[in-house]
Amino acid sequence: MEQRDYVGQLLEAYRTTPGTSGAVRRPDRLLAAQLHQRGVPLEVVENALTLAAARRLARPADALPLGIIRSLAYFSPVIEEVLRLQVGPEYFRHLHNRITRFTPAP
């Protein structure tokens, strides 16, 4: 996949991930380009976004609210975690479906 397409798809996935500000900044574009240059599959990044969003949504109802995610860099540790995971794609589909079901439409 060309870098331009990879970056565009990655940033759109980031922008629409629950808990993010929905804004894309220059550092986000630079990180997306670096991920492409490293050869990190787009699916891995999308799975990391899903995993992090699911974790944030699974917090106890009485927990203090979390702040808005304002940077793609927030997901860097989760991207590295997903690169090491031995989990099938059905797990991430399940998480994505749960997020979709429990996240109000904008």
TAPE-V225885 format. One record per run of one state. SS is the DSSP state (@ for helix, = for strand, . for the rest). FROM is the first residue (numbers start at 1). LEN is the number of residues. If there is no record, write none. Layout:
# TAPE-V225885
ss=SS from=FROM len=LEN
ss=SS from=FROM len=LEN
This chain:
# TAPE-V225885
ss=. from=1 len=2
ss=@ from=3 len=13
ss=. from=16 len=4
ss== from=20 len=1
ss=. from=21 len=5
ss=@ from=26 len=13
ss=. from=39 len=3
ss=@ from=42 len=16
ss=. from=58 len=11
ss== from=69 len=1
ss=. from=70 len=2
ss=@ from=72 len=13
ss=. from=85 len=4
ss=@ from=89 len=14
ss=. from=103 len=4
